[in-house]
Amino acid sequence: MFRFTIRDVLWLTVVVAMGVGWWLEFRRSPTRQLEFRAAALESAIKGHGYTVEHSTPFTVKVWNANSVVEISREGSSQDADPFGPGEQVAEGDPFAPR
C-alpha cells in the first residue's frame, strides 16, 4: 500500500528529532522557569494583602499598603542592590504613603 524509501524515513527522523529538540529546549527555557516562579510567588502571597506584578520575566514588583519592593535581575548599574537605591515609590501608586 505505502512504499517508503530510506530517504523518506531519514527525512521523517530528522523532522521529528528537530521538533523534539525544540520542545525540550522550550521546556528547559530559563525565561519559562522564571515565569513559573513568578506565578508561584503571586499565588502564594496574593491572599495576604499583597499585590504582585511581573511585567517582564526578569522583574517582579510586590506591594501592599505599607511597602513596595521591586526586584529586577536585568542588567543595570544597580546590580549590587536588587531592591534599588533606597525607598522609591512609583508615581500613581495607590498604596504610596501620604
Sine and cosine of phi, psi and omega as CSV:
sin_phi,cos_phi,sin_psi,cos_psi,sin_omega,cos_omega
0.00,0.00,-0.90,0.44,0.08,-1.00
-0.97,-0.24,0.64,-0.77,0.06,-1.00
-0.81,-0.59,0.89,-0.45,0.01,-1.00
-0.94,-0.35,0.66,-0.75,0.10,-1.00
-1.00,-0.01,0.20,-0.98,0.06,-1.00
-0.87,0.50,-0.61,0.79,0.01,-1.00
-0.87,0.49,-0.68,0.73,0.02,-1.00
-0.89,0.46,-0.68,0.73,0.00,-1.00
-0.91,0.41,-0.64,0.77,0.04,-1.00
-0.91,0.41,-0.66,0.75,0.06,-1.00
-0.89,0.45,-0.66,0.75,0.04,-1.00
-0.89,0.46,-0.64,0.77,0.04,-1.00
-0.89,0.45,-0.68,0.74,0.01,-1.00
-0.90,0.44,-0.71,0.71,-0.02,-1.00
-0.90,0.43,-0.70,0.71,0.01,-1.00
-0.91,0.41,-0.68,0.74,0.01,-1.00
-0.89,0.45,-0.65,0.76,0.04,-1.00
-0.92,0.40,-0.65,0.76,0.04,-1.00
-0.89,0.46,-0.70,0.71,0.03,-1.00
-0.91,0.42,-0.64,0.77,0.03,-1.00
-0.89,0.46,-0.70,0.71,0.03,-1.00
-0.91,0.42,-0.63,0.78,0.01,-1.00
-0.90,0.43,-0.69,0.72,0.03,-1.00
-0.90,0.43,-0.64,0.76,0.04,-1.00
-0.90,0.43,-0.63,0.78,0.05,-1.00
-0.89,0.45,-0.66,0.75,0.00,-1.00
-0.92,0.40,-0.52,0.85,-0.03,-1.00
-1.00,-0.07,0.10,1.00,-0.07,-1.00
-0.86,0.50,0.76,-0.65,0.03,-1.00
-0.87,0.48,-0.58,0.82,0.02,-1.00
-0.90,0.44,-0.67,0.75,0.01,-1.00
-0.91,0.41,-0.61,0.79,0.04,-1.00
-0.92,0.40,-0.64,0.77,0.03,-1.00
-0.92,0.39,-0.62,0.78,0.06,-1.00
-0.89,0.46,-0.64,0.77,0.04,-1.00
-0.90,0.45,-0.69,0.72,0.00,-1.00
-0.90,0.43,-0.64,0.77,0.03,-1.00
-0.91,0.42,-0.65,0.76,0.04,-1.00
-0.91,0.41,-0.61,0.79,0.04,-1.00
-0.91,0.40,-0.67,0.74,0.06,-1.00
-0.87,0.50,-0.70,0.71,-0.01,-1.00
-0.88,0.48,-0.72,0.70,-0.02,-1.00
-0.94,0.34,-0.46,0.89,-0.02,-1.00
-0.97,0.26,-0.59,0.81,-0.11,-0.99
-0.92,-0.39,-0.03,1.00,-0.06,-1.00
-0.89,0.45,-0.58,0.81,-0.03,-1.00
-0.98,0.19,0.00,1.00,-0.05,-1.00
-0.95,-0.31,0.45,0.89,0.05,-1.00
1.00,0.06,0.15,0.99,0.00,-1.00
-0.97,-0.25,0.46,-0.89,0.11,-0.99
-0.88,-0.47,0.70,-0.71,-0.03,-1.00
-0.87,-0.49,0.71,-0.70,0.03,-1.00
-0.72,-0.70,0.78,-0.62,0.08,-1.00
-0.80,-0.60,1.00,-0.04,-0.07,-1.00
-0.96,0.29,-0.53,0.85,0.10,-1.00
-0.78,-0.62,0.28,-0.96,0.01,-1.00
-0.89,0.45,-0.32,0.95,-0.05,-1.00
-0.95,-0.31,0.15,0.99,-0.01,-1.00
-0.77,-0.64,0.76,-0.65,0.06,-1.00
-0.76,-0.65,0.76,-0.65,0.04,-1.00
-0.86,-0.52,0.81,-0.59,-0.01,-1.00
-0.83,-0.56,0.76,-0.65,0.04,-1.00
-0.54,-0.84,0.38,-0.92,0.14,-0.99
-0.63,-0.78,-0.29,-0.96,-0.06,-1.00
-0.92,0.40,-0.37,0.93,-0.10,-0.99
-0.96,-0.28,-0.42,0.91,-0.12,-0.99
-0.48,-0.88,0.33,-0.95,0.07,-1.00
-0.76,-0.65,0.79,-0.61,0.05,-1.00
-0.81,-0.59,0.81,-0.58,0.04,-1.00
-0.85,-0.53,0.84,-0.54,-0.03,-1.00
-0.92,-0.39,0.83,-0.56,-0.02,-1.00
-0.74,-0.67,0.81,-0.59,0.04,-1.00
-0.95,-0.30,0.24,0.97,0.10,-1.00
-0.96,0.28,0.45,-0.90,0.00,-1.00
-0.87,0.50,0.83,-0.56,0.03,-1.00
-0.44,-0.90,0.08,-1.00,0.03,-1.00
-0.98,0.19,-0.07,1.00,-0.05,-1.00
-0.96,-0.29,0.51,0.86,-0.06,-1.00
-0.89,0.45,-0.40,0.92,-0.03,-1.00
-0.94,0.34,-0.52,0.85,-0.03,-1.00
-0.83,-0.56,0.97,-0.23,-0.07,-1.00
-0.93,0.37,-0.25,0.97,-0.01,-1.00
-1.00,-0.05,0.03,1.00,0.04,-1.00
1.00,0.04,0.13,-0.99,-0.05,-1.00
-0.99,0.14,0.98,-0.18,0.06,-1.00
0.95,0.32,-0.25,-0.97,-0.04,-1.00
-1.00,0.01,0.88,-0.47,0.05,-1.00
-0.83,-0.56,0.68,-0.73,0.01,-1.00
-0.89,-0.45,0.77,-0.64,0.00,-1.00
-0.93,0.36,0.58,-0.81,0.00,-1.00
-0.93,0.38,0.71,-0.71,-0.01,-1.00
1.00,0.10,0.16,0.99,0.01,-1.00
-0.97,0.26,0.88,-0.47,-0.06,-1.00
-0.93,0.36,-0.27,0.96,-0.03,-1.00
-0.99,-0.15,0.13,0.99,-0.05,-1.00
-0.92,0.38,0.63,-0.77,0.04,-1.00
-0.91,0.42,0.58,-0.81,-0.04,-1.00
-0.97,-0.26,0.00,0.00,0.00,0.00
